[in-house]
Amino acid sequence: PKTGERLEAGEEGEMVFTTLTKEAFPAIRFRTRDIAGYMEEPCECGRTLPMQTRIKGRSDDMMKVKGVIVFPSQIEEAMMKVKGVSENYLIVKKKKGDMTTLLVRVEPIEERYKEGNLDSLAEKVEEEIYAILNLHVPVEIVKPGTLPRSEGKAKRVVEE
């Protein structure tokens, strides 16, 4: 996103597009803030034009932690692989000087919370996060219903 240079196929960067077919709003080098890549391999359907890869996240959601680029969507992806975890979570970003650290607060589903042994649940979530990010992020299990709820788009990252 910083240089604005075109990337090679398979590399990831900010999606930028141009369309001249919109009469009222021709978009020339429109910056989406979405991080993705493109592939040049032909599609099974016969299409030969380059295809966009899955959007990894938004450049304005991107965090750098211990030299690793982290998107909230990656943490959510890891959490959803763990049975007993609800969709309610909060990423706590802490800054000390130039150093940024993360903590993830997770609400388990009610039944899993009642079972107890929440340390093993936290460990499983930490392992899944590490598998995706190659970064140790501590996980704190909280009682169901304690994390803030919001209408519309949920606020998943807070700074403390």
FENFEN-V927542 format. One line per field, one symbol per residue. ss: DSSP state (h for helix, s for strand, l for the rest). A space follows every 10 residues. Layout:
ss=???
This chain:
ss=llllllllll lssssssssl llllllssss sssssssssl llllllllll ssllllssll llsssllsss lhhhhhhhhl llllssssss ssssssllss sssssssslh hhhhhllhhh hhhhhhhhhh hhhllllsss ssllllllll llllllsssl
